[in-house]
Amino acid sequence: MQRAGHLVLASVLALALAACASQPSPDLTPPTAKRLDAKTTLESGRR
């Protein structure tokens, strides 16, 4: 019976530790700019 108590206590400790684990930070880098194709470049006059 004492072994079951230790197992429950260890399980509760593991769950508490998992709940407190930090989340990975989100990727805040902006997406890369889309390259313009040749037709759009000619029509808009951009270089």
C-alpha positions in Angstrom: 0.0 0.0 0.0 2.9 2.3 0.7 4.2 1.7 -2.8 0.9 2.9 -4.3 1.1 6.0 -2.2 4.6 6.8 -3.5 3.4 6.1 -7.1 0.5 8.5 -6.7 2.8 11.2 -5.1 5.3 10.8 -7.9 2.5 11.1 -10.5 1.1 14.2 -9.0 4.6 15.8 -8.8 5.3 14.9 -12.5 2.0 16.4 -13.6 2.6 19.6 -11.6 6.0 19.9 -13.1 4.7 19.4 -16.6 1.9 22.0 -16.1 4.5 24.6 -15.0 6.8 23.9 -18.0 7.3 27.0 -20.1 5.7 27.2 -23.6 8.1 27.7 -26.5 8.0 31.4 -27.6 6.1 32.1 -30.8 8.0 33.0 -34.0 7.5 36.7 -34.4 9.5 37.3 -37.5 7.5 38.7 -40.4 7.0 36.6 -43.5 9.4 37.3 -46.4 8.3 39.7 -49.0 6.8 38.1 -52.2 8.9 38.6 -55.3 7.2 40.3 -58.2 7.2 38.5 -61.5 8.4 40.2 -64.7 4.9 41.2 -65.9 4.0 42.9 -62.7 7.4 44.7 -62.6 6.9 46.0 -66.1 3.4 47.1 -65.5 4.1 48.9 -62.2 7.4 50.4 -63.2 9.2 49.2 -60.1 12.7 48.0 -60.1 
